[in-house]
Amino acid sequence: MVNTLTDELLEKAIDFVQSKGYENIKASQHDNFDSPTSFSSTDDNAVAPDITATKRGTKSYFQVSLKNDDEQGTVTKWKLFATLAEMKNGKFYLLAPRGHKSFTTNLVKTYNINATVVSI
């Protein structure tokens, strides 16, 4: 199963971030925003959050959560973003579109990921 981040979902995610009062928004795959910093491991697989933003000196990470078959890769990426958010005194948000919240919540609980799941 391949689900891809669409422009419409990214716009909904950016609207959520802006509605919460975040500033310095960086969004991947969006012409009106700079791209967030990507991170790579030794095997050259670079990952970047969908959105990063700051609020009151803290940096938070936002990822649109879509069902997929690469559970381990998804969990690894989410744990990285959760750790980075914690290091920056921010939060990690998983933004789940309709039909994807159950998948997201189950992974967060099963793998004990420090994330806030939000419906968009």
Secondary structure by P-SEA (a helix, b strand, c coil): ccccccaaaaaaaaaaaaaacccbbbbcccccccccbbbbcccccccccccccccccbbbbbbbcccccaaaaaaaaaaaaaaaaaaacbbbbbbbccccaaaaaaaaaaaccbbbbbcc
